[in-house]
Amino acid sequence: MMIIDVKSLRVGVPQDFECVSLRSLPESYGATSPCPSRIHGRVTKVDTGAVVCEGELTAKLRFECGRCLDAVEHELSMGFQEKIELAAHDDVIDISSLVDENIILNIPQKVLCGEECKGLCPVCGASLNLRDCGCERGGDSKFAALKNLLQSEGGERDGNLPKR
């Protein structure tokens, strides 16, 4: 949990804070291990019922490469600003959900170990980054039936469909 004491805050007077945590994101987001998160921020009471929390969040996440499945460490860094409504007797606020939300919103759709990653052989599953496995890899067989259909109906090789 990432707790900030707001009991002693005065309206309009900012207070700096720092939080460090080991976050575990839901499995569906692709992170393969808990991520260390660090926040340097400032909290300011804007009135008796709300505070503004702002700062810089960094998190280190570990993923599997989207092509070769090797482990990849990815660091996220982002600024945030959030207004948090206080209940009548709140002395502390937990910003864990704010941290999780900002991390999740900034996770890239696909993480690669490198732009030049060759991925896995579709025949034997060997990592093509380590060596060429020597398997016979022809064209993409998913479209073979379509290619044969076009050729049998007189379709042209550039992908134009035959006129009916």
VOBA-1610 file (N, C-alpha, C; in pm, whole numbers, padded with zeros to 5 digits, always signed):
BEGIN
Met+00084-00117+00000Met+00000+00000+00000Met+00089+00125+00000Met+00041+00228-00065Met+00112+00355-00072Met+00027+00460-00001Ile+00063+00487+00124Ile-00018+00571+00212Ile+00047+00709+00228Ile-00036+00813+00221Ile+00008+00951+00244Ile-00076+01009+00358Asp-00009+01066+00457Asp-00076+01129+00571Asp-00125+01268+00528Val-00255+01290+00532Val-00312+01419+00492Val-00371+01495+00611Lys-00361+01435+00729Lys-00422+01495+00848Lys-00361+01632+00880Ser-00230+01645+00866Ser-00163+01769+00904Ser-00153+01872+00791Leu-00210+01841+00675Leu-00202+01936+00562Leu-00288+02058+00588Arg-00236+02173+00548Arg-00314+02297+00552Arg-00349+02334+00409Val-00463+02394+00390Val-00511+02432+00257Val-00408+02522+00188Gly-00370+02483+00066Gly-00279+02563-00016Gly-00132+02544+00013Val-00095+02466+00114Val+00046+02446+00148Val+00086+02304+00102Pro+00169+02295-00002Pro+00206+02163-00054Pro+00302+02090+00039Gln+00297+01957+00032Gln+00387+01872+00109Gln+00446+01768+00015Asp+00579+01759+00013Asp+00645+01660-00071Asp+00636+01522-00007Phe+00637+01419-00092Phe+00636+01282-00042Phe+00712+01193-00139Glu+00751+01077-00090Glu+00813+00975-00174Glu+00760+00840-00129Cys+00720+00758-00224Cys+00670+00625-00195Cys+00743+00525-00282Val+00775+00411-00225Val+00837+00301-00298Val+00755+00177-00267Ser+00730+00096-00371Ser+00648-00022-00351Ser+00684-00128-00454Leu+00654-00252-00423Leu+00668-00362-00517Leu+00527-00400-00559Arg+00486-00360-00681Arg+00350-00377-00729Arg+00337-00509-00806Ser+00226-00576-00792Ser+00192-00692-00874Ser+00070-00654-00956Leu+00087-00651-01086Leu-00024-00619-01174Leu-00102-00745-01208Pro-00228-00731-01246Pro-00304-00849-01289Pro-00235-00917-01407Glu-00241-01049-01410Glu-00172-01130-01510Glu-00207-01090-01653Ser-00327-01043-01675Ser-00373-01011-01811Ser-00295-00896-01875Tyr-00216-00822-01797Tyr-00141-00710-01854Tyr-00003-00751-01903Gly+00034-00877-01888Gly+00156-00927-01948Gly+00282-00915-01865Ala+00281-00843-01755Ala+00400-00834-01671Ala+00422-00969-01604Thr+00546-01019-01609Thr+00571-01154-01559Thr+00621-01160-01415Ser+00645-01045-01353Ser+00687-01044-01214Ser+00647-00911-01150Pro+00645-00905-01017Pro+00613-00777-00951Pro+00710-00668-00995Cys+00660-00546-01003Cys+00744-00436-01050Cys+00770-00336-00938Pro+00898-00298-00921Pro+00926-00192-00825Pro+00877-00059-00879Ser+00804+00015-00798Ser+00749+00144-00837Ser+00798+00250-00740Arg+00829+00368-00793Arg+00876+00479-00709Arg+00802+00605-00752Ile+00755+00678-00652Ile+00686+00805-00679Ile+00757+00916-00601His+00790+01021-00672His+00833+01146-00609His+00719+01243-00637Gly+00659+01298-00534Gly+00544+01382-00560Gly+00520+01488-00456Arg+00408+01552-00477Arg+00366+01661-00389Arg+00215+01650-00374Val+00168+01665-00252Val+00025+01663-00225Val-00013+01799-00166Thr-00124+01854-00217Thr-00170+01986-00172Thr-00318+01977-00141Lys-00355+02023-00023Lys-00497+02028+00013Lys-00555+02151-00056Val-00657+02129-00140Val-00717+02241-00214Val-00838+02299-00141Asp-00901+02217-00060Asp-01009+02262+00029Asp-01025+02154+00135Thr-01123+02167+00220Thr-01136+02071+00331Thr-01175+01931+00283Gly-01222+01918+00160Gly-01267+01788+00113Gly-01189+01728-00001Ala-01073+01788-00039Ala-01000+01733-00153Ala-00852+01771-00148Val-00770+01683-00206Val-00628+01709-00222Val-00592+01685-00368Val-00485+01752-00412Val-00429+01725-00545Val-00296+01657-00524Cys-00281+01543-00587Cys-00159+01464-00578Cys-00094+01467-00716Glu+00032+01511-00722Glu+00101+01520-00850Glu+00247+01480-00833Gly+00307+01437-00941Gly+00448+01400-00933Gly+00493+01316-01050Glu+00601+01241-01027Glu+00664+01157-01128Glu+00664+01013-01078Leu+00620+00922-01163Leu+00613+00780-01130Leu+00707+00704-01221Thr+00789+00617-01164Thr+00872+00527-01244Thr+00843+00384-01199Ala+00846+00292-01293Ala+00822+00151-01263Ala+00904+00066-01359Lys+00960-00042-01307Lys+01032-00138-01391Lys+00945-00263-01402Leu+00915-00299-01527Leu+00830-00414-01553Leu+00909-00519-01629Arg+00874-00645-01610Arg+00936-00754-01684Arg+00828-00821-01768Phe+00858-00835-01897Phe+00764-00896-01992Phe+00835-01008-02066Glu+00757-01080-02146Glu+00813-01171-02245Glu+00813-01097-02377Cys+00921-01112-02454Cys+00928-01050-02586Cys+00811-01101-02670Gly+00748-01013-02743Gly+00633-01048-02827Gly+00667-01135-02946Arg+00797-01153-02976Arg+00838-01237-03089Arg+00910-01365-03047Cys+01005-01353-02953Cys+01089-01469-02919Cys+01065-01523-02778Leu+00984-01457-02699Leu+00948-01496-02563Leu+01060-01485-02461Asp+01174-01422-02495Asp+01280-01396-02398Asp+01232-01292-02298Ala+01291-01293-02179Ala+01256-01194-02077Ala+01308-01056-02119Val+01224-00954-02101Val+01259-00817-02136Val+01223-00727-02018Glu+01317-00644-01976Glu+01287-00547-01872Glu+01255-00414-01940His+01146-00352-01898His+01100-00227-01959His+01071-00127-01848Glu+01129-00008-01859Glu+01107+00094-01758Glu+01007+00197-01808Leu+00910+00226-01725Leu+00810+00328-01754Leu+00839+00450-01668Ser+00820+00567-01723Ser+00834+00690-01647Ser+00727+00787-01696Met+00650+00840-01604Met+00540+00928-01644Met+00507+01027-01533Gly+00456+01140-01572Gly+00405+01237-01477Gly+00257+01209-01452Phe+00206+01254-01339Phe+00065+01236-01309Phe+00015+01352-01226Gln-00113+01375-01232Gln-00180+01474-01147Gln-00322+01425-01127Glu-00363+01415-01003Glu-00494+01359-00971Glu-00555+01433-00853Lys-00682+01469-00868Lys-00756+01527-00755Lys-00826+01413-00683Ile-00808+01408-00552Ile-00864+01300-00472Ile-00960+01361-00370Glu-01085+01316-00374Glu-01185+01362-00279Glu-01164+01289-00146Leu-01173+01362-00037Leu-01155+01306+00097Leu-01289+01282+00164Ala-01299+01173+00236Ala-01416+01149+00320Ala-01403+01236+00445Ala-01509+01249+00520Ala-01512+01342+00634Ala-01400+01320+00735His-01362+01197+00761His-01263+01171+00866His-01137+01105+00812Asp-01102+01131+00687Asp-00981+01072+00629Asp-00856+01141+00684Asp-00770+01064+00747Asp-00642+01115+00793Asp-00530+01075+00698Val-00554+00969+00621Val-00456+00920+00523Val-00529+00885+00394Ile-00452+00885+00284Ile-00506+00838+00157Ile-00413+00729+00104Asp-00471+00632+00037Asp-00395+00524-00025Asp-00393+00551-00175Ile-00274+00576-00230Ile-00264+00608-00373Ile-00226+00486-00457Ser-00240+00366-00402Ser-00206+00244-00474Ser-00284+00230-00605Ser-00413+00258-00602Ser-00494+00244-00724Ser-00454+00349-00828Leu-00415+00469-00784Leu-00367+00572-00875Leu-00239+00525-00944Val-00149+00463-00869Val-00024+00410-00924Val-00053+00299-01025Asp-00136+00202-00985Asp-00171+00092-01075Asp-00232+00143-01205Glu-00326+00235-01194Glu-00393+00290-01312Glu-00293+00356-01407Asn-00201+00436-01354Asn-00103+00503-01439Asn-00006+00405-01503Ile+00033+00302-01431Ile+00121+00200-01490Ile+00048+00127-01602Ile-00073+00082-01576Ile-00149+00006-01676Ile-00176+00088-01801Leu-00208+00216-01785Leu-00236+00301-01900Leu-00112+00327-01985Asn+00007+00305-01930Asn+00130+00332-02002Asn+00206+00207-02046Ile+00147+00089-02027Ile+00211-00034-02074Ile+00202-00037-02226Pro+00314-00059-02295Pro+00308-00068-02441Pro+00229-00191-02486Gln+00169-00183-02605Gln+00090-00295-02655Gln+00176-00418-02682Lys+00297-00395-02731Lys+00386-00507-02762Lys+00527-00469-02720Val+00589-00553-02639Val+00725-00530-02595Val+00817-00626-02668Leu+00923-00572-02727Leu+01020-00655-02799Leu+01155-00646-02731Cys+01234-00752-02742Cys+01370-00750-02685Cys+01460-00660-02769Gly+01423-00636-02893Gly+01497-00547-02982Gly+01426-00541-03116Glu+01444-00431-03188Glu+01377-00416-03319Glu+01420-00524-03417Glu+01543-00575-03402Glu+01594-00675-03494Glu+01563-00818-03450Cys+01474-00836-03351Cys+01438-00969-03304Cys+01377-01050-03418Lys+01428-01172-03437Lys+01381-01259-03546Lys+01269-01352-03504Gly+01242-01361-03374Gly+01131-01443-03327Gly+01164-01590-03320Leu+01061-01672-03327Leu+01074-01817-03317Leu+01044-01882-03452Cys+01109-01994-03478Cys+01081-02071-03599Cys+00939-02126-03588Pro+00855-02105-03689Pro+00718-02156-03683Pro+00710-02308-03696Val+00818-02371-03739Val+00819-02517-03755Val+00863-02586-03627Cys+00983-02550-03574Cys+01038-02622-03459Cys+01035-02542-03329Gly+01012-02411-03335Gly+01004-02329-03216Gly+01137-02277-03164Ala+01247-02302-03236Ala+01378-02254-03192Ala+01387-02102-03205Ser+01464-02039-03117Ser+01485-01895-03125Ser+01576-01864-03243Leu+01527-01787-03337Leu+01606-01752-03455Leu+01708-01644-03425Asn+01705-01587-03303Asn+01807-01492-03261Asn+01938-01564-03229Leu+01929-01690-03186Leu+02047-01765-03146Leu+02113-01835-03264Arg+02033-01893-03352Arg+02087-01964-03468Arg+01975-01990-03568Asp+02015-02016-03691Asp+01918-02058-03792Asp+01902-02208-03776Cys+01782-02253-03750Cys+01757-02393-03719Cys+01762-02484-03842Gly+01753-02427-03961Gly+01759-02507-04083Gly+01626-02564-04128Cys+01520-02534-04060Cys+01388-02585-04100Cys+01346-02523-04233Glu+01269-02599-04309Glu+01216-02550-04436Glu+01093-02465-04404Arg+01106-02335-04428Arg+00995-02243-04399Arg+00951-02183-04532Gly+00840-02234-04583Gly+00787-02183-04709Gly+00704-02058-04684Gly+00622-02026-04780Gly+00533-01911-04766Gly+00430-01936-04657Asp+00350-01838-04630Asp+00249-01848-04527Asp+00135-01937-04577Ser+00126-02059-04521Ser+00028-02157-04568Ser-00116-02117-04536Lys-00137-02018-04451Lys-00274-01977-04418Lys-00347-01924-04541Phe-00271-01869-04636Phe-00333-01808-04753Phe-00319-01893-04879Ala-00267-02016-04865Ala-00246-02103-04981Ala-00379-02133-05053Ala-00484-02160-04977Ala-00614-02193-05038Ala-00667-02073-05117Leu-00650-01954-05066Leu-00696-01834-05136Leu-00616-01814-05265Lys-00486-01834-05257Lys-00400-01819-05375Lys-00442-01919-05483Asn-00467-02044-05444Asn-00511-02145-05540Asn-00646-02110-05600Leu-00737-02057-05520Leu-00869-02018-05568Leu-00857-01908-05674Leu-00776-01808-05647Leu-00759-01698-05741Leu-00698-01746-05872Gln-00601-01834-05865Gln-00536-01884-05986Gln-00631-01972-06068Ser-00715-02052-06002Ser-00806-02141-06073Ser-00920-02064-06141Glu-00953-01944-06089Glu-01061-01866-06148Glu-01007-01756-06239Gly-00880-01761-06271Gly-00824-01663-06363Gly-00786-01532-06299Gly-00772-01529-06169Gly-00731-01407-06101Gly-00587-01371-06133Glu-00557-01244-06127Glu-00421-01202-06158Glu-00334-01217-06035Arg-00203-01224-06058Arg-00107-01246-05949Arg-00092-01124-05860Asp-00134-01005-05904Asp-00116-00886-05820Asp-00226-00872-05714Gly-00314-00971-05705Gly-00415-00969-05599Gly-00552-00921-05645Asn-00567-00881-05771Asn-00699-00838-05818Asn-00790-00957-05829Leu-00912-00941-05787Leu-01010-01048-05797Leu-01063-01056-05939Pro-01100-01176-05984Pro-01156-01189-06120Pro-01291-01119-06129Lys-01319-01067-06248Lys-01449-01003-06270Lys-01555-01108-06292Arg-01672-01085-06243Arg-01783-01182-06257Arg-01889-01123-06345
//
